[in-house]
Amino acid sequence: MMSLSPSLSSPNNLLLREMKSEERGLYLIHLLLTCANHVAAGNLENANATLEQISLLASPDGDTMQRIAAYFMESLADRILKTWPGIHRALNSTRVTMLSEEILVQKLFFELFPFLKVAYVLTNQAIIEAMEGEKVIHIIDLNAAEAAQWIALLQVLSARPEGPPHLRITGIHQKKEMLDQVAHRLTEEAEKLDIPFQFNPVVSKLENLDFDKLRVKTGEALAISSILQLHSLLAFDDEALRRKSPRLLKVSNGIHMQRVLSLSQTTLGDMLEKDMVNGYTPSPDSTSSSPASFTTSNSMNMESFLNALWGLSPKVMVVTEQDCNHNGPTLMDRLLEALYSYAALFDCLESTVSRTSLERLRVEKMIFGEEIKNIIACEGPDRKERHEKLEKWFQRFDQAGFGNVPLSYYGMLQARRFVQSYGSEGYRMRDENGCVLICWQDRPMFSISAWRSRK
């Protein structure tokens, strides 16, 4: 095994720089897992030496594994810094994201991937089918950051043979400026199409939502749209669990440089598979592994939020979530799963967008990089990116009194045609018990499911 020496000019480090892409990728995976174990165990000296090694190989504009490693390296370093809250706050005190930047990067994500477009198509189709014949429709959008979805719905509703319904959309977002922009675009489109329309803005975080402000009225048909939102409420579900000392998966001494150099991987998934299958065994966690902020909160947890949604009696609720398991109890659990899932997302871009693209760099840094940082560096209520698999959502919705509504054949046909026309053979769509999984190769990336209140 190569020594983790802090000397950047040592012969070992020169050898690292000359590695071929596949060799380098596998070694980066090993270094990240080793570093995560040092971080979890509170062994900062070894963590620092490993981060130094990673920094020689990682690059935000390199190949897929170099790019991923750059963001995981940053996230592990951020987790270390959180153990010194004063230093961490000082280093981040001038960090500001402009609303215009946030809108731009979300637009880029919409354009570079088919995921949101497919979610909009399936959500709108489920709403249209559930609202057939209804004259007064109320839609609650749990994250009203984009008008495009509802503009498409307005256009379909305007063509109804019996004439358009009266439509009210309640949009929830924590930034008033975002809601103002969405309201302006939708009002303008509704006037153009001559559809009776109201927009009800609710400025709030989801966990602090006052359900009275939704102004749900008797006699209106209600639909709820949640696109990549519900997982954040899981941050308030593990108040008791996060106070216990969880187990940690520990690095074994399994990987040697000879093994690294002899393996010939063709995909990042292969690299991950080879490195992770037998490399880790359970061991006790360190009490210093979790920089959690142990603050109490009046925020709603998942159970109470879903119960409140059930109480509104929606005719349909359509939910889109990232289909990954990023809510494991330990740092190593989450790092292993996140390496797999973000490898697939970075691979999507690698196959469709140039490495020198600034648009690609923005999406990777401002969306994926920030999500990775939240998954790896945060604990407790601060850890919002708690993506879970479809089967977990099935259990939660069932316990909350919701019944699954299978997505229609016509909706799936529309979505499948869209995916097939996207221009990359890597994107696939799978029917899973009446729900849709959008995949990259064979790996599920996003799930879309529809539900109604069971009375």
C-alpha positions in Angstrom: 0.0 0.0 0.0 1.2 3.5 -0.8 1.9 5.5 2.3 -0.3 8.5 2.9 2.5 10.9 3.1 1.8 14.7 3.3 4.8 15.3 1.0 3.4 16.5 -2.3 6.6 16.0 -4.2 7.4 12.4 -3.1 7.9 9.7 -5.7 4.6 8.1 -4.7 2.8 11.3 -5.6 4.5 11.5 -8.9 3.4 8.0 -9.6 -0.2 8.9 -8.7 -0.2 11.7 -11.3 0.8 9.3 -14.0 -2.0 6.8 -13.4 -4.3 5.8 -16.1 -8.0 6.9 -15.8 -9.3 3.5 -14.6 -6.5 2.9 -12.1 -6.9 6.5 -10.8 -10.6 6.1 -10.5 -10.4 3.0 -8.3 -7.7 4.4 -6.2 -9.7 7.6 -5.6 -12.7 5.4 -4.4 -10.4 3.7 -2.0 -8.9 7.0 -0.7 -12.4 8.5 -0.2 -13.6 5.5 1.8 -10.4 5.5 3.8 -10.8 9.2 4.5 -14.4 8.8 5.6 -13.4 6.1 8.1 -10.7 8.5 9.5 -13.2 11.3 9.7 -15.8 9.1 11.5 -13.2 7.9 13.9 -12.1 11.5 14.7 -8.6 10.7 13.4 -7.9 14.1 11.9 -4.2 13.7 11.2 -4.8 10.6 9.0 -7.9 12.3 7.4 -5.8 15.3 6.5 -3.1 13.2 4.9 -5.7 11.2 2.9 -7.4 14.5 1.7 -4.0 15.7 0.6 -3.6 12.5 -1.5 -7.1 12.9 -3.0 -6.4 16.5 -3.9 -3.6 15.4 -6.2 -6.0 13.3 -8.2 -9.4 14.9 -8.0 -10.5 17.7 -10.4 -13.9 19.4 -11.0 -13.1 19.4 -14.7 -11.5 16.0 -15.1 -13.1 12.6 -15.9 -16.2 11.4 -14.1 -14.4 9.9 -11.1 -12.1 12.9 -10.7 -15.1 15.3 -10.7 -17.0 13.2 -8.2 -14.0 12.9 -5.9 -13.5 16.7 -5.9 -17.0 17.1 -4.3 -16.7 14.2 -1.9 -13.3 15.5 -0.8 -14.8 18.9 -0.2 -17.7 17.4 1.7 -15.5 15.3 4.0 -13.3 18.4 4.7 -16.5 20.4 5.5 -17.6 17.7 8.0 -14.2 18.0 9.7 -14.6 21.8 9.9 -18.0 21.5 11.5 -16.3 20.2 14.6 -15.0 23.8 15.0 -18.3 25.8 14.5 -16.6 29.2 14.8 -14.1 28.4 12.0 -16.8 26.8 9.9 -19.1 29.8 10.2 -16.3 32.3 9.5 -15.3 30.5 6.3 -18.9 30.5 5.1 -20.0 33.9 6.4 -19.8 35.7 3.0 -21.2 32.8 1.0 -24.3 34.1 -0.9 -26.3 32.4 -3.7 -28.2 35.0 -5.8 -31.7 34.1 -6.8 -30.8 34.6 -10.4 -28.1 31.9 -10.1 -30.5 29.5 -8.4 -33.0 30.0 -11.2 -30.3 29.5 -13.9 -28.9 26.3 -12.4 -32.4 24.8 -12.0 -33.1 25.7 -15.6 -29.9 24.0 -16.6 -30.8 20.8 -14.7 -34.2 20.9 -16.5 -32.5 21.1 -19.9 -29.6 18.7 -19.4 -31.6 15.8 -18.0 -35.0 14.3 -18.9 -35.9 13.7 -15.2 -38.0 16.8 -14.5 -39.6 16.9 -17.9 -40.8 13.3 -17.5 -42.0 14.2 -14.0 -44.0 17.1 -15.3 -45.6 15.0 -18.1 -46.7 12.2 -15.7 -47.8 14.6 -13.0 -49.9 16.7 -15.4 -51.4 13.6 -17.0 -52.4 12.1 -13.6 -54.0 15.4 -12.6 -55.9 15.7 -15.9 -57.3 12.2 -15.6 -58.3 12.7 -11.9 -60.0 16.0 -12.7 -62.0 14.9 -15.7 -65.4 16.7 -15.6 -64.4 18.9 -12.6 -65.3 22.6 -12.9 -63.3 24.0 -10.0 -59.8 22.7 -9.6 -57.3 23.5 -6.9 -53.6 22.4 -7.2 -51.1 22.7 -4.3 -47.5 22.8 -5.5 -45.2 22.0 -2.6 -42.3 23.7 -4.4 -43.5 26.4 -6.8 -40.1 27.2 -8.4 -41.0 26.6 -12.0 -43.9 27.8 -14.1 -43.3 25.5 -17.1 -45.2 22.5 -15.6 -48.3 24.5 -15.0 -48.2 26.4 -18.3 -48.3 23.0 -20.1 -51.3 22.1 -17.9 -53.1 25.3 -18.6 -52.7 24.7 -22.4 -54.3 21.2 -22.0 -57.1 22.5 -19.8 -57.9 25.3 -22.3 -58.7 22.6 -25.0 -61.2 20.7 -22.9 -64.4 20.1 -25.0 -66.6 21.2 -22.1 -64.5 24.4 -21.7 -61.8 25.1 -19.2 -62.3 24.8 -15.4 -61.8 27.5 -12.8 -58.2 26.8 -11.7 -56.5 27.9 -8.5 -52.8 27.0 -7.8 -51.4 27.4 -4.4 -47.6 27.7 -4.7 -45.3 27.1 -1.7 -41.7 28.4 -1.6 -39.5 30.0 1.0 -38.6 32.9 -1.3 -41.2 35.4 -2.2 -39.4 36.6 -5.3 -39.6 33.1 -6.8 -43.4 33.0 -6.1 -43.8 36.4 -7.7 -42.1 35.3 -10.9 -44.2 32.1 -11.1 -47.4 34.0 -10.4 -46.6 36.6 -13.2 -45.9 33.9 -15.8 -49.0 31.8 -15.0 -51.3 34.8 -14.8 -50.1 36.0 -18.1 -50.6 32.6 -19.7 -54.1 32.1 -18.2 -55.2 35.5 -19.6 -53.9 34.6 -23.0 -55.8 31.3 -22.9 -58.9 32.9 -21.3 -58.9 30.5 -18.3 -60.3 31.7 -15.0 -57.2 31.5 -12.8 -56.0 32.5 -9.3 -52.5 32.1 -7.8 -52.3 31.8 -4.0 -48.6 32.3 -2.9 -47.5 30.9 0.5 -44.1 31.9 1.6 -42.9 29.1 3.9 -40.5 26.3 4.4 -42.3 23.0 4.0 -41.6 21.9 7.6 -43.1 25.1 8.9 -46.2 25.1 6.6 -49.4 26.5 8.1 -52.1 24.4 6.4 -54.7 27.0 7.0 -52.9 29.3 4.4 -53.6 26.7 1.7 -57.2 27.8 1.8 -58.7 24.5 0.7 -62.4 25.1 0.1 -65.4 22.7 0.0 -66.6 21.9 -3.5 -63.2 22.2 -5.2 -61.3 19.1 -6.6 -57.9 19.1 -5.0 -54.6 17.8 -6.5 -51.2 17.9 -4.8 -47.8 18.0 -6.7 -44.6 17.2 -4.8 -41.4 17.2 -7.0 -38.3 16.4 -5.0 -39.6 17.8 -1.7 -40.9 15.3 0.8 -37.5 13.7 1.6 -36.4 16.9 3.4 -39.1 16.3 6.1 -37.3 13.1 7.1 -34.7 15.4 8.8 -37.2 15.7 11.7 -38.0 12.0 12.0 -34.8 10.8 13.7 -34.7 13.1 16.7 -34.2 10.1 19.0 -32.2 7.9 16.7 -29.5 10.5 16.0 -28.7 10.8 19.8 -27.6 7.2 19.9 -24.1 6.1 18.9 -24.6 4.3 15.5 -22.4 1.6 14.2 -19.8 2.4 11.5 -18.6 0.4 8.6 -14.8 0.3 8.9 -12.2 0.1 6.2 -10.3 -3.1 6.1 -6.8 -3.4 4.9 -8.1 -5.1 1.7 -7.0 -2.8 -1.2 -3.4 -2.8 -2.2 -1.8 -0.9 -5.0 -1.0 -4.1 -6.9 -4.6 -5.0 -7.0 -5.5 -1.5 -8.1 -3.1 -1.6 -11.0 -4.1 -5.1 -12.1 -7.8 -4.4 -12.4 -9.3 -3.2 -15.7 -12.7 -1.5 -15.2 -14.8 -0.2 -18.1 -17.3 1.8 -16.0 -17.4 3.7 -12.8 -20.1 1.3 -11.6 -17.6 -1.6 -12.1 -15.0 0.3 -10.1 -17.4 0.9 -7.2 -18.6 -2.7 -7.2 -15.0 -4.1 -7.1 -13.9 -1.8 -4.3 -17.0 -2.0 -2.1 -18.2 -5.6 -2.1 -15.7 -7.0 0.4 -13.8 -4.0 1.6 -15.8 -3.1 4.7 -16.8 -4.8 8.0 -18.9 -3.5 10.9 -17.1 -1.9 13.8 -18.1 0.5 16.6 -18.6 4.1 15.6 -16.8 7.0 17.2 -18.7 9.5 19.3 -16.9 12.3 17.3 -18.2 11.1 14.0 -21.4 13.2 13.9 -21.2 17.0 13.9 -24.9 17.2 14.7 -26.6 20.4 15.8 -28.8 19.1 18.6 -31.4 21.7 18.4 -35.1 21.1 19.1 -37.6 22.2 16.6 -41.3 22.8 16.2 -41.1 21.7 12.6 -43.4 19.0 11.3 -42.0 15.5 10.8 -43.0 13.2 7.9 -45.8 11.4 9.7 -47.6 14.6 10.8 -47.1 16.2 7.4 -48.6 13.3 5.5 -51.4 13.0 8.0 -52.2 16.7 7.3 -52.1 16.1 3.5 -54.4 13.1 3.9 -56.8 15.4 5.9 -57.2 17.6 2.8 -58.7 14.6 0.9 -56.9 15.1 -2.4 -58.3 13.4 -5.5 -54.7 12.8 -6.5 -51.3 13.5 -5.1 -48.3 12.9 -7.4 -44.9 12.5 -5.8 -41.4 12.6 -7.6 -38.4 11.6 -5.5 -34.8 10.7 -6.1 -34.8 6.9 -5.9 -31.7 6.4 -3.7 -30.9 5.4 -0.1 -29.1 8.5 1.2 -30.7 8.3 4.7 -28.5 5.7 6.3 -27.7 6.0 10.0 -23.9 6.3 9.5 -21.5 8.4 7.4 -20.1 5.3 5.7 -23.6 4.0 4.8 -24.4 7.2 3.1 -21.1 7.7 1.4 -21.2 4.2 -0.2 -24.7 4.7 -1.5 -24.0 8.3 -2.6 -20.9 7.3 -4.5 -23.1 4.8 -6.5 -26.0 7.2 -7.2 -24.0 10.4 -8.0 -21.6 8.3 -10.2 -24.7 7.6 -12.3 -25.7 11.2 -12.5 -22.2 12.3 -13.4 -22.1 9.5 -16.0 -25.3 11.0 -17.6 -23.5 14.2 -18.2 -20.2 12.6 -19.2 -22.1 10.8 -22.1 -24.1 13.9 -23.3 -22.1 17.0 -22.4 -18.6 18.2 -23.1 -16.2 18.2 -20.1 -15.4 21.8 -20.7 -19.0 22.9 -20.6 -19.6 25.7 -18.0 -23.2 24.7 -17.8 -22.2 21.2 -16.8 -19.8 22.5 -14.2 -22.5 24.8 -12.7 -25.0 21.9 -12.3 -22.3 19.6 -10.9 -21.1 22.2 -8.4 -24.3 24.0 -7.4 -26.7 21.1 -7.4 -24.9 17.8 -7.0 -22.0 19.2 -5.1 -24.3 20.9 -2.6 -26.4 17.7 -2.2 -23.3 15.6 -1.6 -22.1 18.1 1.0 -25.4 17.9 2.8 -25.5 14.1 2.7 -21.9 13.7 4.0 -21.1 16.8 6.1 -24.5 17.4 7.9 -26.4 15.6 10.7 -29.7 16.1 12.5 -32.2 18.7 11.2 -29.4 20.2 9.0 -29.3 17.0 6.9 -32.1 17.6 4.4 -31.0 15.4 1.4 -32.5 12.2 2.8 -33.5 10.5 -0.4 -35.1 7.1 0.0 -36.2 4.2 -2.3 -39.7 3.8 -3.7 -40.6 0.9 -1.4 -40.0 3.1 1.6 -42.4 5.7 0.2 -45.0 3.0 -0.4 -44.8 2.0 3.3 -45.1 5.7 4.5 -48.0 6.6 2.2 -49.9 3.4 3.1 -49.4 4.0 6.9 -50.7 7.6 6.4 -53.9 6.4 4.7 -53.1 6.8 1.1 -53.8 4.3 -1.6 -51.7 4.0 -4.7 -53.2 5.2 -8.0 -51.5 3.4 -11.0 -50.2 5.8 -13.6 -52.1 5.4 -16.8 -50.9 3.6 -19.9 -51.3 6.8 -21.9 -49.2 8.8 -19.4 -46.5 6.2 -19.4 -46.6 6.0 -23.2 -46.1 9.8 -23.4 -43.2 9.6 -20.9 -41.5 6.6 -22.6 -41.6 8.4 -26.0 -40.0 11.4 -24.4 -37.2 9.4 -22.8 -36.6 7.5 -26.1 -36.4 10.8 -28.0 -34.0 12.4 -25.6 -30.9 11.4 -27.6 -29.1 9.0 -25.3 -29.6 5.3 -25.1 -28.6 5.3 -21.4 -31.9 6.7 -20.2 -34.6 4.0 -19.6 -38.0 3.9 -18.0 -39.5 1.1 -15.9 -43.0 0.3 -14.7 -42.9 -0.6 -11.0 -46.3 -1.6 -9.6 -48.1 1.2 -11.4 -45.3 3.7 -10.7 -42.5 4.9 -12.9 -38.7 4.6 -12.3 -36.5 6.7 -14.6 -33.2 4.9 -14.9 -29.7 5.5 -16.2 -28.7 2.2 -17.7 -30.2 -0.3 -15.2 -29.9 1.9 -12.1 -33.2 3.7 -10.9 -32.6 7.4 -10.5 -36.0 9.0 -9.9 -39.4 7.6 -8.9 -42.8 9.0 -9.8 -46.0 7.7 -8.1 -49.6 8.8 -7.6 -51.8 8.5 -4.5 -55.2 9.3 -3.2 -56.7 9.5 0.3 -58.2 6.2 1.5 -61.3 7.0 3.5 
